[in-house]
C-alpha cells in the first residue's frame, strides 16, 4: 500500500487541504467538507481566506498549529510547485495531488525531492469515515 493512502488508516492522521474554500462549486470546498465530515482533523490552507466552513484558515503550511500527516493539493500546478517547496522546507513528505493540481514539472519535483505521493487520485474515494 502506498504510504500516503496508508496514512489515511492511522486514527491520528491530520490533513492540510491546500486550496480549501467556501465555494460549493469548487473541489477545494467539496474535499474539505468531505474529509471533515468523515471525522478527519483537517486544516484549511488558503492565503485569501480567514475561515473555511467556519474553521480558521491558514495562509501557509508554516502557519498551521501542528504538522499535518498529509498535505492535499486542490490548486493549479504552479501553486502546487510553490507549496511543495514550502512542504519540503518544513519536512512534510506525504503529499496527495488531486486531479488538476499536477503537471510534468510537479511530478518531476515530487519524484526528485523524495516525497511519498499520490497524483491524480481523489482522496474522497480513498478516505473512509472514521469511527467515533
C-alpha positions in Angstrom: 0.0 0.0 0.0 1.2 3.5 -0.8 2.4 5.3 2.3 0.1 8.3 1.6 -3.0 6.2 1.3 -1.9 4.1 4.3 -1.7 7.2 6.4 -5.5 7.6 6.0 -5.9 4.5 8.1 -4.0 6.0 11.1 -6.5 7.4 13.5 -4.0 10.2 14.4 -3.5 11.4 10.9 -4.3 15.0 10.0 -4.7 16.6 6.6 -3.9 20.0 5.3 -6.1 20.9 2.3 -4.3 23.5 0.2 -6.9 25.4 -1.7 -9.8 24.8 0.7 -12.6 27.3 0.2 -16.3 28.0 0.7 -17.4 27.9 -2.9 -19.7 24.8 -3.1 -18.9 24.5 -6.8 -15.2 24.0 -6.3 -13.4 20.9 -5.2 -11.5 22.8 -2.5 -14.8 23.2 -0.7 -16.1 19.7 -1.5 -13.0 17.9 -0.4 -12.5 19.9 2.8 -16.1 19.3 3.9 -16.0 15.6 2.9 -12.8 14.9 4.9 -14.1 16.9 7.9 -17.5 15.1 7.7 -15.7 11.7 7.7 -14.1 12.7 11.1 -10.6 13.7 10.0 -8.8 16.6 11.6 -8.4 18.9 8.6 -6.6 22.2 8.3 -7.7 24.6 5.5 -4.8 26.4 3.8 -5.7 29.4 1.7 -4.0 32.8 1.8 -7.2 34.5 0.6 -9.5 33.2 3.3 -9.8 33.9 7.1 -12.1 30.9 7.5 -13.4 27.9 5.6 -16.6 26.2 6.8 -16.4 28.3 10.0 -12.9 27.0 10.7 -9.8 29.2 10.9 -7.9 29.1 7.6 -4.1 29.4 7.4 -2.3 31.3 4.8 0.7 28.9 4.5 1.7 25.5 5.7 4.1 27.2 8.1 1.1 28.8 9.8 -0.6 25.6 10.8 -0.9 24.8 14.5 0.5 21.3 14.0 2.4 19.4 11.3 -0.1 17.6 9.1 0.3 14.0 8.2 -0.8 14.5 4.6 -0.7 17.7 2.5 -3.6 17.5 0.0 -3.4 19.8 -3.0 -6.5 21.3 -4.7 -4.8 24.1 -6.6 -3.4 24.8 -10.0 0.0 23.2 -10.8 2.0 26.4 -10.5 0.6 26.9 -6.9 1.3 23.3 -6.2 5.0 23.8 -7.0 5.3 26.8 -4.7 3.6 24.9 -1.8 5.6 21.8 -2.4 8.8 23.8 -1.9 7.4 25.0 1.4 6.4 21.4 2.3 10.0 20.3 1.5 11.5 23.0 3.7 9.1 22.0 6.6 9.9 18.3 6.2 6.4 17.3 5.2 6.8 14.2 3.0 3.3 12.8 2.4 1.6 14.7 -0.4 -1.7 14.0 -2.3 -2.2 15.9 -5.5 -5.8 15.9 -6.6 -6.6 15.7 -10.3 -5.8 19.0 -11.9 -3.1 20.0 -9.4 -0.2 18.4 -11.1 1.9 18.8 -14.2 5.1 17.4 -15.6 7.0 19.8 -13.5 5.1 18.9 -10.4 5.6 15.2 -11.0 9.3 15.7 -11.5 9.6 17.8 -8.4 7.9 15.3 -6.0 9.9 12.4 -7.5 13.3 14.2 -7.4 12.7 15.5 -3.8 11.8 12.3 -2.1 8.1 12.9 -1.4 5.8 9.9 -0.9 3.0 10.9 -3.2 -0.3 10.1 -4.9 -1.1 12.1 -8.1 -4.4 12.4 -10.0 -6.2 10.3 -7.5 -9.1 11.7 -5.5 -8.7 11.5 -1.7 -12.5 11.4 -1.3 -12.6 8.0 -2.9 -10.0 6.5 -0.6 -10.9 8.2 2.7 -13.4 6.2 4.7 -15.4 7.6 7.6 -13.7 7.3 10.9 -15.4 5.6 13.7 -16.4 7.8 16.7 
